[in-house]
Amino acid sequence: MAWTRFGKKKDMPGGLWIKCEACGSMLFRKEFESKHRVCGSCGYHFTLPARERIELTADPGTFDELFLKLEAEDKLHFVDRVPYAKKLKATQKKTGEKDACVTGTCEIKGHPVVLAVMNFAFMGGSMGAVVGEKVALAVETGIERDLPVILISCSGGARMHEGPISLMQMAKTCAALSKLNDRGGFSISLMTHPTTGGVTASFASVCDVLLAEPGALIGFAGPRVIATTIKKELPKGFQRSEFLLERGQIDRIVTRDRMRDELARLVAYARGLDPVAAYGPWEPKPPAPEAPPKRARGVIKRKAAAEE
């Protein structure tokens, strides 16, 4: 049996290292997590869970989650190898989330926004009725409160377990963003790895500004399906964010460590504030001092009477 500094090999703690999906380098997990799941060797951006994305994006303590009670239903009684209703319950228990989208209001370097973040851990971030409803409600909240809307995508596309109901969400989310645009609102779409299918073909591609992380797979059908269909070899880097930037399909590629600054800069610009200031150091506002408790009128009158 092999020996290590931990003793026998079977006694070595598991999960200390992770292999980069792009370059194959072995990454020390603690360092990997401290870099927000970005490979220190090649810069590959791993998929980031929704809650970690919110923590990285929003100012500490400012995220106020909305629409918590929305939960998917198996209206079509869809049965695969595992019935959809059973799969939903298992995924909810595993992830601790009701569905594949987390929405709320927050501040980014002091700028208030509405934020909707998709969670790939929940059935591949697929868009069903709840995801479509949450995105649409997030946009409507932006209209009602006159706030910029930021949509962060990480999805395999429409949720086929909900059939045509899932496809209807494409039109619903686009209609909500069109209404925001008509009212003079501002929206940002951040596409992360992967953003595909009906999400790419709807709200992720129709915001005012389209951002992407480096190396993100962005497209409708996957490259393997396209190559098989057209029976041709695809260009190098096909459907990656760099490929799309060269062809004008996205506006900018931003690394994860600079994303918060870039979002704050764009939001500041949209609000008519100084966008350059967003790149400067930022300190959270100190909590307002608590007002001294008010004394009851009866106490004051009794005290005055006693003095007389």
Backbone as numpy.savetxt, mean C-alpha at the origin, in Angstrom:
# Nx Ny Nz CAx CAy CAz Cx Cy Cz
27.21 -35.91 11.77 26.38 -34.72 11.77 27.25 -33.47 11.77
26.86 -32.44 10.97 27.63 -31.20 10.87 27.53 -30.40 12.16
28.66 -29.70 12.49 28.71 -28.87 13.68 28.92 -27.42 13.29
28.37 -26.52 14.05 28.53 -25.08 13.83 28.79 -24.43 15.18
28.90 -23.10 15.19 29.11 -22.41 16.45 27.88 -22.47 17.35
26.75 -22.91 16.81 25.54 -23.09 17.61 25.47 -24.50 18.21
26.43 -25.35 17.83 26.37 -26.74 18.24 26.04 -27.59 17.03
25.18 -28.55 17.20 24.77 -29.38 16.08 23.97 -28.55 15.09
24.05 -28.89 13.81 23.38 -28.13 12.75 21.87 -28.06 12.97
21.31 -29.13 13.52 19.86 -29.13 13.72 19.43 -28.16 14.81
20.41 -27.71 15.66 20.09 -26.76 16.72 20.21 -25.31 16.27
20.68 -25.06 15.02 20.84 -23.69 14.52 19.47 -23.04 14.35
19.28 -21.81 14.84 17.99 -21.12 14.66 17.65 -20.97 13.18
16.41 -21.21 12.83 15.99 -21.06 11.43 15.59 -19.63 11.12
15.54 -19.31 9.82 15.07 -18.00 9.38 16.05 -16.87 9.56
17.34 -17.18 9.80 18.32 -16.11 9.97 18.72 -15.48 8.65
18.61 -16.24 7.57 19.05 -15.78 6.26 17.93 -15.90 5.25
17.99 -15.07 4.22 17.01 -15.13 3.14 17.75 -14.96 1.81
17.31 -15.67 0.80 17.98 -15.63 -0.49 17.29 -14.61 -1.40
18.10 -13.73 -2.01 17.55 -12.73 -2.92 16.96 -13.41 -4.15
15.76 -13.03 -4.51 15.08 -13.62 -5.67 15.71 -13.18 -6.99
16.46 -12.08 -6.96 17.04 -11.54 -8.19 18.48 -12.00 -8.42
19.36 -11.77 -7.43 20.78 -12.06 -7.62 21.24 -13.32 -6.91
20.40 -13.89 -6.06 20.77 -15.12 -5.37 21.64 -14.93 -4.14
21.93 -13.69 -3.76 22.76 -13.44 -2.58 22.03 -13.87 -1.31
22.82 -14.33 -0.33 22.25 -14.67 0.97 22.27 -13.42 1.84
21.11 -13.03 2.33 20.96 -11.79 3.08 20.64 -12.11 4.54
21.36 -11.45 5.44 21.07 -11.60 6.87 19.73 -10.94 7.15
18.78 -11.73 7.65 17.40 -11.26 7.73 17.25 -9.98 8.55
17.97 -9.84 9.64 17.82 -8.64 10.47 18.23 -7.39 9.70
19.35 -7.50 8.95 19.80 -6.36 8.14 18.84 -6.11 6.98
18.33 -7.21 6.41 17.38 -7.14 5.31 16.11 -6.40 5.74
15.61 -6.72 6.94 14.41 -6.06 7.45 14.68 -4.59 7.75
15.89 -4.27 8.24 16.22 -2.88 8.56 16.29 -2.01 7.30
16.51 -2.65 6.15 16.55 -1.92 4.87 15.19 -1.97 4.16
14.14 -2.28 4.92 12.77 -2.32 4.40 12.62 -3.33 3.26
13.23 -4.50 3.43 13.12 -5.62 2.49 13.68 -5.29 1.10
14.82 -4.63 1.10 15.53 -4.33 -0.15 16.88 -5.04 -0.10
17.25 -5.75 -1.17 18.51 -6.48 -1.22 19.68 -5.50 -1.18
20.62 -5.73 -0.26 21.78 -4.86 -0.15 22.80 -5.07 -1.25
22.67 -6.18 -2.00 23.64 -6.47 -3.06 23.22 -5.89 -4.41
21.95 -6.13 -4.79 21.50 -5.71 -6.13 20.39 -4.67 -6.10
19.86 -4.35 -4.92 18.80 -3.35 -4.82 17.42 -3.87 -5.16
17.25 -5.19 -5.26 15.93 -5.76 -5.58 14.95 -5.44 -4.45
13.77 -4.96 -4.83 12.73 -4.59 -3.87 11.75 -5.76 -3.70
11.79 -6.40 -2.55 10.86 -7.48 -2.25 9.47 -6.90 -1.95
8.47 -7.74 -2.06 7.11 -7.33 -1.72 7.04 -6.96 -0.24
6.39 -5.85 0.04 6.31 -5.34 1.41 4.87 -5.50 1.92
4.67 -6.12 3.09 3.32 -6.26 3.63 2.65 -4.89 3.83
1.32 -4.88 3.75 0.58 -3.61 3.78 0.85 -2.82 5.05
0.85 -3.46 6.20 1.04 -2.74 7.45 2.45 -2.15 7.54
3.45 -2.88 7.03 4.81 -2.35 7.01 4.91 -1.17 6.04
4.18 -1.25 4.93 4.16 -0.16 3.96 3.57 1.11 4.60
2.51 0.95 5.35 1.89 2.10 6.02 2.84 2.68 7.05
3.50 1.82 7.82 4.44 2.28 8.83 5.60 3.04 8.20
6.04 2.59 7.02 7.14 3.25 6.31 6.71 4.58 5.70
5.43 4.69 5.32 4.94 5.85 4.58 4.38 6.94 5.48
3.55 6.56 6.42 2.82 7.55 7.23 3.66 8.05 8.40
3.40 9.29 8.82 4.02 9.81 10.03 3.57 8.96 11.22
4.46 8.74 12.17 4.11 7.90 13.32 2.86 8.40 14.05
1.95 7.47 14.30 0.75 7.79 15.07 -0.33 8.55 14.35
-0.18 8.74 13.03 -1.18 9.55 12.31 -2.16 8.70 11.50
-1.89 7.41 11.34 -2.78 6.61 10.49 -4.07 6.28 11.23
-5.18 6.67 10.63 -6.51 6.41 11.17 -7.26 5.53 10.18
-7.38 4.26 10.51 -7.95 3.30 9.56 -9.45 3.50 9.39
-9.90 3.36 8.14 -11.32 3.53 7.80 -11.89 2.25 7.21
-13.20 2.12 7.27 -13.96 1.04 6.62 -13.50 -0.35 7.12
-13.35 -0.45 8.44 -12.85 -1.68 9.05 -13.82 -2.85 8.95
-15.11 -2.56 8.85 -16.09 -3.63 8.93 -16.38 -4.31 7.59
-15.86 -3.78 6.50 -16.13 -4.39 5.19 -15.46 -5.75 5.08
-16.23 -6.74 4.70 -15.72 -8.11 4.64 -16.31 -8.83 3.44
-15.48 -9.61 2.74 -15.91 -10.29 1.51 -16.95 -11.38 1.81
-17.81 -11.61 0.83 -18.82 -12.67 0.91 -18.73 -13.56 -0.33
-19.07 -14.81 -0.13 -19.05 -15.77 -1.24 -20.44 -15.78 -1.90
-20.74 -14.72 -2.64 -22.08 -14.58 -3.23 -22.33 -15.56 -4.36
-21.27 -16.04 -5.01 -21.43 -16.98 -6.13 -21.31 -18.43 -5.68
-21.02 -18.65 -4.39 -20.80 -20.01 -3.87 -19.75 -20.74 -4.71
-18.65 -20.06 -4.90 -17.59 -20.56 -5.77 -16.84 -21.71 -5.09
-16.68 -22.80 -5.82 -15.97 -23.97 -5.29 -14.82 -24.34 -6.22
-13.62 -24.32 -5.67 -12.42 -24.79 -6.37 -11.95 -26.03 -5.61
-10.64 -26.24 -5.53 -10.16 -27.34 -4.69 -10.58 -27.09 -3.24
-10.58 -25.80 -2.88 -11.08 -25.39 -1.56 -12.20 -24.38 -1.81
-13.38 -24.53 -1.21 -14.45 -23.55 -1.40 -13.97 -22.14 -1.03
-14.44 -21.16 -1.78 -14.01 -19.78 -1.58 -14.28 -19.30 -0.16
-15.44 -19.64 0.38 -15.80 -19.20 1.74 -14.79 -19.73 2.76
-14.39 -20.97 2.57 -13.42 -21.59 3.49 -12.04 -20.94 3.31
-11.68 -20.66 2.08 -10.38 -20.04 1.80 -10.33 -18.63 2.39
-11.44 -17.91 2.33 -11.50 -16.56 2.91 -11.25 -16.62 4.42
-11.92 -17.52 5.10 -11.77 -17.63 6.54 -10.33 -17.98 6.92
-9.73 -18.91 6.17 -8.36 -19.32 6.46 -7.38 -18.17 6.23
-7.59 -17.40 5.16 -6.69 -16.28 4.87 -6.86 -15.17 5.88
-8.09 -14.91 6.30 -8.33 -13.89 7.33 -7.65 -14.26 8.64
-7.70 -15.53 8.99 -7.07 -15.99 10.22 -5.55 -15.89 10.11
-5.01 -16.24 8.94 -3.56 -16.23 8.74 -2.98 -14.82 8.73
-3.67 -13.89 8.06 -3.14 -12.54 7.89 -3.61 -11.55 8.95
-4.73 -11.86 9.61 -5.30 -10.92 10.56 -6.01 -9.76 9.90
-6.26 -9.86 8.59 -6.94 -8.79 7.84 -8.29 -9.30 7.33
-9.23 -8.36 7.13 -10.54 -8.73 6.59 -10.47 -8.97 5.09
-9.61 -8.22 4.39 -9.46 -8.39 2.94 -8.12 -7.81 2.50
-7.95 -7.67 1.19 -6.63 -7.37 0.63 -6.33 -5.89 0.48
-7.03 -5.03 1.20 -6.77 -3.59 1.10 -6.97 -2.94 2.46
-6.03 -2.09 2.84 -6.11 -1.33 4.09 -6.21 0.13 3.71
-7.23 0.81 4.22 -7.46 2.22 3.87 -7.55 3.08 5.12
-7.22 4.35 4.97 -7.33 5.27 6.09 -6.79 6.63 5.72
-6.80 7.52 6.68 -6.19 8.85 6.51 -4.92 8.88 7.34
-3.97 9.71 6.91 -2.72 9.84 7.64 -2.05 11.14 7.23
-0.88 11.37 7.76 -0.05 12.49 7.34 1.29 11.95 6.84
1.81 12.57 5.79 3.13 12.22 5.27 4.00 13.47 5.38
4.91 13.46 6.33 5.74 14.63 6.63 4.88 15.87 6.86
3.80 15.64 7.60 2.92 16.74 7.98 1.82 17.06 7.00
1.79 16.41 5.83 0.76 16.67 4.83 -0.36 15.64 4.94
-1.61 16.03 5.20 -2.70 15.07 5.32 -3.09 14.47 3.97
-3.32 13.15 3.94 -3.70 12.44 2.72 -4.65 11.30 3.07
-5.29 10.76 2.03 -6.03 9.51 2.14 -5.15 8.42 1.52
-5.00 7.31 2.23 -4.08 6.25 1.80 -4.81 4.92 1.67
-4.59 4.22 0.55 -5.12 2.86 0.37 -3.97 1.97 -0.07
-3.73 0.90 0.68 -2.58 0.02 0.44 -3.07 -1.40 0.25
-2.64 -2.04 -0.82 -3.04 -3.43 -1.08 -2.06 -4.40 -0.42
-2.60 -5.53 0.02 -1.82 -6.52 0.77 -1.70 -7.80 -0.05
-0.50 -8.06 -0.58 -0.31 -9.24 -1.43 -0.45 -10.55 -0.65
-0.25 -10.48 0.66 -0.36 -11.69 1.47 -1.79 -12.21 1.53
-2.77 -11.37 1.22 -4.17 -11.78 1.25 -4.60 -12.19 -0.17
-4.52 -13.46 -0.45 -4.92 -14.02 -1.75 -4.30 -13.27 -2.92
-2.99 -13.02 -2.80 -2.27 -12.37 -3.89 -2.70 -10.94 -4.15
-3.27 -10.28 -3.13 -3.71 -8.90 -3.32 -4.79 -8.76 -4.37
-5.54 -9.83 -4.60 -6.56 -9.79 -5.65 -7.69 -8.85 -5.30
-8.27 -8.24 -6.35 -9.33 -7.24 -6.16 -10.70 -7.87 -6.32
-11.39 -7.96 -5.19 -12.77 -8.38 -5.20 -13.67 -7.20 -4.87
-14.90 -7.50 -4.45 -15.86 -6.45 -4.16 -15.41 -5.54 -3.03
-14.78 -6.11 -2.00 -14.36 -5.30 -0.85 -13.20 -4.39 -1.22
-12.23 -4.91 -1.95 -11.10 -4.08 -2.37 -11.58 -2.92 -3.24
-12.43 -3.23 -4.22 -12.97 -2.18 -5.09 -13.75 -1.14 -4.31
-14.55 -1.61 -3.33 -15.34 -0.69 -2.52 -14.45 0.18 -1.65
-13.41 -0.41 -1.08 -12.50 0.37 -0.21 -11.75 1.43 -1.01
-11.28 1.06 -2.20 -10.58 2.03 -3.04 -11.53 3.16 -3.43
-12.75 2.81 -3.85 -13.73 3.84 -4.23 -14.08 4.74 -3.05
-14.26 4.15 -1.87 -14.59 4.94 -0.67 -13.42 5.82 -0.26
-12.19 5.32 -0.45 -11.01 6.14 -0.14 -10.97 7.38 -1.04
-11.28 7.17 -2.32 -11.30 8.30 -3.25 -12.42 9.27 -2.89
-13.58 8.75 -2.52 -14.70 9.63 -2.13 -14.38 10.39 -0.84
-13.63 9.76 0.04 -13.18 10.46 1.26 -12.26 11.62 0.90
-11.40 11.39 -0.09 -10.54 12.47 -0.57 -11.35 13.63 -1.13
-12.45 13.31 -1.82 -13.32 14.36 -2.36 -14.00 15.13 -1.23
-14.56 14.39 -0.27 -15.31 15.03 0.82 -14.42 15.90 1.70
-13.20 15.44 1.95 -12.31 16.16 2.88 -11.29 17.03 2.15
-11.38 17.06 0.82 -10.45 17.85 0.01 -9.00 17.46 0.31
-8.71 16.15 0.22 -7.38 15.63 0.50 -6.83 14.89 -0.72
-5.51 14.91 -0.93 -4.91 14.08 -1.98 -5.10 12.60 -1.64
-5.18 11.77 -2.68 -5.39 10.33 -2.51 -4.16 9.59 -3.04
-3.63 8.69 -2.23 -2.49 7.86 -2.64 -2.91 6.40 -2.62
-2.79 5.74 -3.77 -3.16 4.33 -3.92 -1.90 3.52 -4.17
-1.62 2.56 -3.30 -0.41 1.74 -3.43 -0.83 0.33 -3.79
-0.42 -0.11 -4.98 -0.87 -1.39 -5.54 0.18 -2.48 -5.38
-0.29 -3.67 -5.07 0.54 -4.87 -5.07 -0.44 -6.02 -5.24
-0.64 -6.46 -6.50 -1.79 -7.32 -6.76 -1.59 -8.21 -7.98
-2.21 -9.38 -7.91 -2.22 -10.28 -9.06 -3.39 -10.01 -10.00
-4.26 -9.06 -9.65 -5.37 -8.70 -10.54 -6.72 -8.94 -9.91
-7.73 -9.09 -10.74 -9.11 -9.29 -10.25 -9.23 -10.67 -9.57
-10.10 -10.76 -8.58 -10.29 -12.01 -7.85 -11.33 -12.86 -8.57
-10.86 -13.88 -9.25 -11.74 -14.67 -10.10 -12.74 -15.51 -9.32
-12.52 -15.64 -8.00 -13.50 -16.36 -7.18 -14.83 -15.60 -7.13
-14.78 -14.29 -7.45 -16.00 -13.48 -7.42 -16.50 -13.16 -8.83
-15.90 -13.78 -9.84 -16.39 -13.69 -11.21 -16.63 -12.27 -11.69
-17.78 -12.02 -12.32 -18.06 -10.68 -12.87 -18.14 -9.60 -11.81
-18.42 -9.97 -10.57 -18.47 -8.98 -9.50 -17.10 -8.33 -9.33
-16.04 -9.14 -9.42 -14.69 -8.58 -9.30 -14.35 -7.68 -10.49
-14.82 -8.05 -11.68 -14.53 -7.24 -12.87 -15.25 -5.89 -12.81
-16.40 -5.85 -12.16 -17.13 -4.59 -12.03 -16.35 -3.55 -11.21
-15.43 -4.02 -10.37 -14.67 -3.09 -9.54 -13.73 -2.22 -10.37
-13.35 -2.70 -11.54 -12.50 -1.91 -12.42 -13.21 -0.63 -12.83
-14.46 -0.76 -13.25 -15.24 0.42 -13.66 -15.55 1.31 -12.46
-15.86 0.70 -11.32 -16.23 1.49 -10.14 -15.08 2.35 -9.65
-13.88 1.77 -9.56 -12.73 2.53 -9.07 -12.33 3.63 -10.05
-12.42 3.33 -11.35 -12.09 4.35 -12.36 -13.10 5.49 -12.33
-14.37 5.16 -12.10 -15.41 6.19 -12.03 -15.17 7.11 -10.83
-14.75 6.52 -9.70 -14.47 7.33 -8.51 -13.31 8.29 -8.76
-12.25 7.80 -9.42 -11.11 8.65 -9.73 -11.47 9.73 -10.75
-12.36 9.41 -11.67 -12.82 10.41 -12.63 -13.58 11.53 -11.92
-14.38 11.16 -10.93 -15.11 12.15 -10.14 -14.14 13.03 -9.36
-13.10 12.41 -8.79 -12.08 13.18 -8.08 -11.40 14.17 -9.01
-11.11 13.73 -10.22 -10.46 14.58 -11.20 -11.36 15.77 -11.59
-12.66 15.48 -11.78 -13.61 16.53 -12.14 -13.73 17.59 -11.04
-13.54 17.16 -9.78 -13.65 18.09 -8.65 -12.32 18.82 -8.38
-11.32 18.58 -9.23 -10.03 19.24 -9.04 -9.14 18.58 -8.01
-9.42 17.31 -7.68 -8.61 16.59 -6.70 -7.31 16.09 -7.30
-6.49 15.50 -6.44 -5.16 15.03 -6.85 -4.96 13.60 -6.37
-4.43 12.76 -7.26 -4.22 11.36 -6.90 -2.85 10.88 -7.37
-2.28 9.96 -6.60 -0.99 9.34 -6.92 -1.17 7.83 -6.88
-0.66 7.15 -7.89 -0.64 5.69 -7.90 0.80 5.23 -7.78
1.06 4.40 -6.79 2.37 3.77 -6.62 2.23 2.30 -6.93
2.89 1.84 -7.99 2.82 0.44 -8.39 4.07 -0.29 -7.92
3.87 -1.31 -7.10 4.97 -2.09 -6.56 4.92 -3.50 -7.14
5.91 -4.29 -6.83 6.01 -5.64 -7.40 5.14 -6.62 -6.64
4.24 -7.34 -7.33 3.80 -7.14 -8.72 2.50 -6.35 -8.75
2.25 -5.66 -9.86 0.96 -5.01 -10.11 0.50 -5.46 -11.49
-0.49 -6.34 -11.51 -0.89 -6.97 -12.78 -2.40 -7.08 -12.88
-2.85 -7.58 -14.03 -4.25 -7.89 -14.25 -5.17 -6.68 -14.17
-6.36 -6.90 -13.59 -7.39 -5.88 -13.55 -7.04 -4.66 -12.72
-6.09 -4.77 -11.80 -5.66 -3.60 -11.04 -4.86 -2.66 -11.93
-3.93 -3.22 -12.71 -3.18 -2.41 -13.67 -4.11 -1.80 -14.70
-5.12 -2.55 -15.10 -6.03 -2.09 -16.15 -7.10 -1.15 -15.62
-7.04 -0.79 -14.35 -8.05 0.13 -13.81 -7.38 1.23 -13.00
-7.64 1.29 -11.70 -7.27 2.47 -10.92 -5.77 2.71 -10.84
-4.94 1.66 -10.93 -3.49 1.84 -10.79 -2.89 2.65 -11.93
-3.59 2.72 -13.07 -3.03 3.39 -14.25 -3.70 4.70 -14.60
-4.67 5.15 -13.80 -5.43 6.33 -14.22 -5.34 7.49 -13.22
-4.35 7.45 -12.33 -4.17 8.56 -11.39 -3.38 9.69 -12.06
-3.29 10.82 -11.38 -2.59 11.98 -11.94 -1.10 11.72 -12.11
-0.49 11.05 -11.13 0.94 10.74 -11.17 1.11 9.24 -10.96
1.92 8.62 -11.82 2.16 7.18 -11.73 3.61 6.93 -11.33
3.79 6.38 -10.14 5.12 6.04 -9.64 5.28 4.53 -9.60
6.52 4.07 -9.57 6.79 2.65 -9.46 8.10 2.43 -8.72
8.21 1.29 -8.07 9.48 0.91 -7.45 10.37 0.24 -8.48
11.68 0.23 -8.27 12.60 -0.40 -9.23 12.30 -1.88 -9.42
12.35 -2.32 -10.67 12.20 -3.74 -10.99 10.82 -4.31 -10.81
9.82 -3.48 -10.58 8.46 -3.99 -10.35 7.86 -4.55 -11.63
7.21 -5.69 -11.52 6.49 -6.27 -12.65 5.14 -5.57 -12.76
4.89 -4.90 -13.88 3.67 -4.14 -14.09 3.11 -4.50 -15.46
1.89 -4.99 -15.50 1.31 -5.35 -16.79 -0.07 -5.96 -16.60
-0.67 -6.36 -17.71 -1.99 -7.01 -17.63 -1.79 -8.52 -17.54
-1.52 -9.19 -18.63 -1.18 -10.61 -18.59 0.31 -10.75 -18.30
0.71 -11.87 -17.74 2.12 -12.11 -17.43 2.94 -12.31 -18.69
4.27 -12.05 -18.61 5.12 -12.18 -19.79 5.13 -13.58 -20.38
5.02 -14.61 -19.54 5.02 -15.97 -20.06 3.77 -16.24 -20.91
2.62 -15.73 -20.44 1.38 -15.90 -21.20 1.46 -15.16 -22.54
2.01 -13.94 -22.51 2.13 -13.15 -23.75 3.07 -13.83 -24.73
4.22 -14.30 -24.24 5.19 -14.96 -25.11 4.60 -16.21 -25.76
3.81 -16.95 -24.98 3.18 -18.17 -25.51 2.12 -17.82 -26.54
1.39 -16.73 -26.30 0.30 -16.35 -27.20 0.82 -15.83 -28.54
1.79 -14.92 -28.49 2.28 -14.33 -29.74 3.41 -15.13 -30.38
3.92 -16.13 -29.62 4.98 -17.02 -30.12 6.21 -16.24 -30.58
6.57 -15.25 -29.74 7.77 -14.46 -30.02 8.54 -14.23 -28.73
9.84 -14.05 -28.87 10.65 -13.75 -27.71 10.44 -12.28 -27.31
10.21 -12.05 -26.03 9.92 -10.70 -25.55 11.21 -9.92 -25.32
11.15 -8.58 -25.42 12.35 -7.76 -25.19 12.86 -7.94 -23.76
14.12 -7.69 -23.55 14.73 -7.80 -22.23 14.09 -6.78 -21.30
13.74 -7.23 -20.11 13.13 -6.34 -19.13 11.68 -6.01 -19.41
11.03 -6.78 -20.27 9.64 -6.53 -20.65 8.75 -6.50 -19.41
7.89 -5.48 -19.34 6.91 -5.27 -18.27 7.53 -4.88 -16.92
8.81 -4.65 -16.88 9.40 -4.14 -15.65 9.29 -2.61 -15.65
9.37 -2.02 -14.47 9.14 -0.58 -14.35 10.11 0.23 -15.21
11.37 -0.21 -15.33 12.34 0.52 -16.16 11.93 0.50 -17.63
11.41 -0.62 -18.08 10.92 -0.77 -19.46 9.75 0.18 -19.72
8.84 0.27 -18.75 7.67 1.14 -18.90 8.03 2.61 -18.83
9.02 2.96 -18.01 9.45 4.35 -17.91 10.02 4.84 -19.24
10.79 4.00 -19.90 11.37 4.37 -21.19 10.29 4.64 -22.23
9.14 4.00 -22.09 8.07 4.13 -23.07 6.95 5.05 -22.60
7.18 5.77 -21.52 6.24 6.79 -21.08 4.98 6.28 -20.40
4.97 5.03 -19.95 3.77 4.50 -19.31 3.71 4.78 -17.81
4.84 5.14 -17.22 4.86 5.62 -15.84 5.68 6.91 -15.81
5.52 7.66 -14.73 6.17 8.97 -14.66 7.54 8.94 -13.99
7.71 8.07 -13.02 8.97 8.08 -12.29 9.17 6.77 -11.54
10.43 6.36 -11.41 10.80 5.22 -10.57 11.47 5.79 -9.33
11.01 5.36 -8.17 11.53 5.87 -6.91 11.90 4.70 -6.01
13.10 4.74 -5.46 13.52 3.69 -4.54 12.75 3.80 -3.24
12.68 2.69 -2.53 11.86 2.63 -1.32 12.33 3.60 -0.24
13.64 3.78 -0.13 14.15 4.67 0.92 13.87 6.14 0.64
13.54 6.49 -0.61 13.23 7.88 -0.96 11.74 8.10 -1.21
10.95 7.05 -1.09 9.54 7.13 -1.48 8.76 8.12 -0.61
9.00 8.12 0.68 8.25 9.01 1.57 8.53 10.48 1.22
9.79 10.79 0.96 10.15 12.15 0.55 9.46 12.54 -0.75
9.44 11.61 -1.70 8.86 11.90 -3.01 7.35 12.10 -2.91
6.69 11.27 -2.13 5.24 11.43 -1.94 4.93 12.77 -1.27
5.72 13.12 -0.25 5.51 14.40 0.42 5.74 15.56 -0.53
6.74 15.46 -1.39 7.04 16.52 -2.35 5.89 16.72 -3.32
5.35 15.62 -3.83 4.25 15.70 -4.79 2.98 16.25 -4.13
2.71 15.81 -2.91 1.52 16.29 -2.20 1.66 17.77 -1.89
2.86 18.20 -1.48 3.09 19.62 -1.20 2.88 20.45 -2.46
3.37 19.95 -3.58 3.19 20.66 -4.85 1.71 20.78 -5.19
0.96 19.70 -4.99 -0.47 19.71 -5.30 -1.24 20.67 -4.40
-0.77 20.88 -3.18 -1.45 21.76 -2.23 -0.96 23.21 -2.33
-0.07 23.47 -3.29 0.43 24.83 -3.46 1.45 25.23 -2.42
2.10 24.23 -1.77 3.14 24.51 -0.78 4.52 24.32 -1.39
5.54 24.54 -0.60 6.92 24.44 -1.09 7.31 22.97 -1.23
7.43 22.45 -2.47 7.77 21.04 -2.64 9.21 20.71 -2.24
10.10 21.68 -2.33 11.50 21.45 -1.99 11.65 21.19 -0.50
10.82 21.85 0.29 10.91 21.69 1.74 10.63 20.26 2.19
9.91 19.49 1.36 9.58 18.11 1.72 10.82 17.23 1.82
11.90 17.60 1.13 13.12 16.81 1.19 13.97 17.14 2.42
13.62 18.22 3.11 14.38 18.61 4.29 14.03 17.74 5.48
14.78 17.89 6.58 14.47 17.13 7.80 13.10 17.51 8.32
12.44 16.54 8.89 11.08 16.76 9.38 10.96 16.24 10.80
10.33 17.02 11.64 10.10 16.62 13.02 8.61 16.63 13.28
8.09 15.61 13.96 6.64 15.60 14.26 6.28 16.74 15.19
5.04 17.20 15.06 4.56 18.30 15.90 4.48 17.82 17.35
4.96 18.64 18.29 4.84 18.25 19.70 3.37 18.22 20.11
3.00 17.31 20.98 1.59 17.25 21.41 1.16 18.54 22.09
-0.07 18.93 21.84 -0.60 20.17 22.44 -0.68 20.02 23.96
-0.29 21.04 24.71 -0.36 20.94 26.17 -1.80 20.80 26.64
-1.96 20.00 27.65 -3.31 19.77 28.18 -3.79 21.01 28.92
-5.03 21.39 28.67 -5.62 22.55 29.35 -5.87 22.21 30.81
-5.65 23.14 31.72 -5.92 22.86 33.14 -7.40 22.58 33.35
-7.71 21.67 34.22 -9.14 21.35 34.44 -9.92 22.54 34.95
-11.12 22.70 34.40 -11.98 23.83 34.81 -12.63 23.52 36.16
-12.63 24.51 37.01 -13.26 24.33 38.31 -14.77 24.61 38.19
-15.53 23.83 38.86 -16.99 24.02 38.82 -17.38 25.33 39.46
-18.45 25.94 38.93 -18.90 27.24 39.44 -19.28 27.17 40.92
-19.85 26.02 41.29 -20.26 25.87 42.68 -19.09 25.95 43.64
-17.93 25.38 43.21 -16.73 25.40 44.05 -16.25 26.83 44.24
-16.25 27.61 43.13 -15.80 29.00 43.19 -16.71 29.82 44.10
-18.03 29.62 43.98 -18.98 30.37 44.82 -18.79 30.02 46.29
-18.57 28.74 46.58 -18.38 28.34 47.98 -17.12 28.94 48.57
-16.06 28.99 47.72 -14.80 29.57 48.17 -14.97 31.07 48.44
-15.68 31.75 47.53 -15.92 33.19 47.73 -16.74 33.45 48.99
-17.73 32.63 49.23 -18.56 32.79 50.43 -17.76 32.58 51.70
-16.83 31.60 51.64 -16.01 31.32 52.81 -15.07 32.49 53.12
-14.56 33.14 52.07 -13.64 34.27 52.26 -14.37 35.47 52.85
-15.68 35.62 52.51 -16.45 36.72 53.06 -16.72 36.49 54.55
